[in-house]
Amino acid sequence: MGTSRDGAALAAKLTVAASAIANANRDATAAAAQEYKESVLQTGRVATGGDLRLSKWGKKGVKLGAGYDVDGQQHAKATLTARPMGPWKVVEYGASSHPIVPGATKKMRQGAQLMSLMTGMEVSAEGVAGSRRGAKKRRVMAWGTGNIGAYVRHPGTKGKKAWSAGIAQGTPSAIRAYKKKQVEALGKVF
């Protein structure tokens, strides 16, 4: 833009610079969100053994991911989202001991727990799954070498705090990415 000869020229340059910073805010926020995403996925890799996949979750396993949405222009706001949320919660906070029953739904397991609390007697989810109207023939679970049974008692897991560690580790690089985009916008003006 050259050298300012008077106050009016300087004021015009500063006005252009201010609008350039405001207009670059969305790009800078997106760059910071991308750094957070990469950091969270990196700590997720460490927590899951390197491939971001929980291999024993369901039949095929589930892959952990993350994404972000940026809203606004001058007052941009990015929201980082765990995808899918449920498996990330287990990696972050852990899971308590629970039965895994073939054919039993979450609602059935919750009903069995409620009946146990109300009656004071042990009501099992496997019994509820077999007694429902129109129930299919119970499947047998197999695990390990030669182990079979009607259900398995999962011992639970400890939380690894991968999401919160990823956010903490990603903060310095997110700040650098945000500043870099703002400096680039000012460099184009001056």
N, C-alpha and C positions, 0 to 999 in steps of 0.2 A: 504494500500500500504506500510505501514511501515515507518520507519525513513530513511531519505536520508543520505547517508554516504559522498556524494561529490556533487559538482555542476552539474555533468552530470545526476545523478539520480534525482536531484531536477528538472532540466530542462525537463527531460522525463515525470515526474509527472505533471508538469505544462502544458506541451503540451497535455497530455491526458485529463487534466481538462478543457483546453480551447476547445478541440473538443467535450467534453461531454456537455458543456454549449451550444455550437453552435447546437449540435444535439438535445438538449432538447428544443430548441427555439420554434419549431412547437407545441409541447405538451403544453408548457407554454402559448403560444399565444392562443391556443384552450381553455385552462382553463380560461384565462381572458375573452375571447369572451363568454364563457358559463355563467360567472358571469354577464356580461353585459346583456345577453339575459334574465336571470332570473330577473334581476332588472327592465328591461323594461316591462316584462310581469307583474311584481308585480304592477308597477305604472299604467299599463293598466287595471288591475283588479280594482284598486281604481277608475279609471275614468269611467269604464263601469258598476259598481255596483257589482263587485265580480266574474262574470263568464266569462269575456273577450268576451262577446257576445253583439253585437249591435242588439237587438231583433227586432227593427222596420226597419231594413235595408233589403228591398226586402221582399219576401214572407216568408222565413224561418229565416231571420236574418243572420248575418255573424259573424264568430268567428275570433278574432284577434290573431295573432301569430307572431313569429319572428324566424329567423334562421340565421346561419352564415356559411361562407365558409372560409377555411384557405388555403392560397396559399403559396408555397415556403417551404423551410426547415430551412436553417440557417438564412435567412432574411424573416421569415414568416410574413404574413400580413393577418389579419382577417377582413372580411366585414360582418357587421351585417345588415340584411335586414328585413324590415317590411313586413309581409305577412298577408293579402293582402295590397297592398300599399294605395289604395284609402281610405278605411275606417280609416286607421291609420292617413292619412292626415287630415281627418275631425276631428278626436279626437285631433290631435295636433294643427291644425290651425283654426278649426271651419268651418262653411259654411254660406254663405250669404243667404238671403231670396230668395226662388225660387218656381216656381209652380211644382207640381207633377201631371202629366197628364197621365191617362192610355192610352196606345197605342202610346204615343209620344216618339220618340227616342231623344237621345242627339243632334243629327244633326238637327232634326226638331226644338228643343228648341233654338239652336244657330241661326238657320235661322230666326226664329221669332224675336229674339233680333236684328239681323242685319237689318231686314226689318223695325223694329221700329225705329232704328237709322237713316236709309236712308230716310224714308218717313216722319218721325216726328209724325206718328200716332201710336197708340197702336196696335200692331199685336200680337195676343196671340198664344201660342203654342198649345192650345186646338183647335183653329180654323185650324191651320196647320195640326194637326193630323187627323182631320175629312175630310179635303179637298184633301188629297193625293189620287193618283190613286190607285184603288184596296184596298181602306181602308176598314177595317172590321168595323162592327157596333160598335160604341163607347160603351165602358163599363162605368158603373157608379161606382164611388168610394163610399164606406161606411166607416165611422170612428166614433168612440165614440158610443153613444147610440142614434140611430135614425137619425144620420146625413148622408145625401147623397148629391152627387154633381158630376159635370162633371170633376172637378179638385179640388185640395187642394193647398192653398198657404202655403208653409212651412215657418215658421218665421226665420229659420236659427238657428245656434248654436254658442256658444262661444268655442274657442279652449281651451283645458285643458292642453296642453303642457306635455302630459304624456310621450312621447318618450324622449324629452330632459331632463325631470326630472329623468327618469329612467337611462339615461346615466350618469347624474351628481351623482346620488345616488349610482350607481354601480361602479364608479371609484375606491374608496378605496378597495373594495373587489376584484376587478379585479387585482389591483396591488398586493394584498396579494397572490392571486392565482398564478399569474405569478412568483413571488418570490419563492413561495413554490415549484413549479415544478423545478425551477433552483437549489434550495438548495437540493432537492431530487437527482437531477442528480449529483451534486458535492459529495453528501454523498455516492453514489454508487462507485465513483472513489476513494475517500479517505477512 
